[in-house]
Amino acid sequence: MILYNVTINIDADVHDEWLNWMKQKHIPDMLATGCFRENKLCRLLNHEEPGYTYSVQYFAENLGDYDQYRVYFAPGLQKEHSDKFQNKFVAFRTLMEVIQK
């Protein structure tokens, strides 16, 4: 199993709007690609950055499913997020193999 993790720090002034949009729009759109079978949305409790920090985790069955997302869906979905919350967030992405669940 492959874990695609997006860690994001969102400015406090758009936090509520962002969180609602993630739960109602972005995460459902990610799952609708068919590339991921489940997700988790986690808020970091021990951060010292201003704003709020989250880990958004998406689970793919294999690298092929993740690659399909990366090639066909990532550019549009990432652009939509960037356009909507421009200059209000910092994000980085990591790709991991789940060894034990």
N, C-alpha and C positions, 0 to 999 in steps of 0.2 A: 504494500500500500504506500502511496505517496502523499505526503502532507505539504501543501502549498500554504505558506503562512505569510500574511501581510500584517506587519506591525505599523500602526499609524498613530500619530499624535495629532489630535484635532483641537483647534482653538476653542476656548471656552464659549466665545460669543456665538458660535454656530453648532456647538455640541449637540443640543437637543434636536435641532433640525437634521444634522448629520446622522445621529443615531436612529431616528425614525426613518430616514431615507434608506439607510443601510438595511434595516429590518424589513421594510415594506417594499423596497425597489431593488437595490443592488444585490443583496444576497439571493433573493428569489431569481433574479436574472442570471446570476452565476450558476445556480443549481439547474436552471432551465437549459443551460448549454448541453446538459447530459454528460459533461466531462467529470463532474464531481458527484459523489454519492451521498455525502453529508457535509455538515459544517459545524463549527463552534464559533461563538462570538464571546470573547473574554476581555474583561477590563483589568488592566494592571493596577494593583493596589499599592505597590511600592515604587513609585516613580517620582522623580524630582523635577521633571520638566513642567513648564506651565501648560495649562490645558489638560486634556484627558488622553490617556494612551490605551490602545486596544490591540489585541491580537485577534485577527480574523483568520480562522483556519478552515481550509477546504481539503477534503480527502478524495483522492482519485484512486481508482483501482490499480492503475499502472502508469508508467511513464508515457505510454502512447496516448492515454486519455489526457494527461497533462499537456503533452505536446500539441494535441488537437486544440485544446483551450488556448494555448500560447499563440498558435498560428492564426486561428480563425476568429477567436472571440476577445482575447486580451486587449488588442489595440482599441477597439471600440468601447469596451466596458471601462477601461482605465481612462480613456479620454473623457467619457461622460462624467466620471468622478472628478477628474482634474478640472474640467470646465465648471462644474457646479460648485466646487469648494476651492477654487483657485486662490492661492496664497494663504490658505487657512489650515493647511496640514503639511506634515512631513511623513513620508512612508518609506519603508524598505521591505523587500520581499525575500523570502528564503524558501528553498525547496529541500525537503528532507525525506528520507526513506524511513518508514515506520518499521522498526525491528521487532518490537513486542508490543502487543496491545493489552 
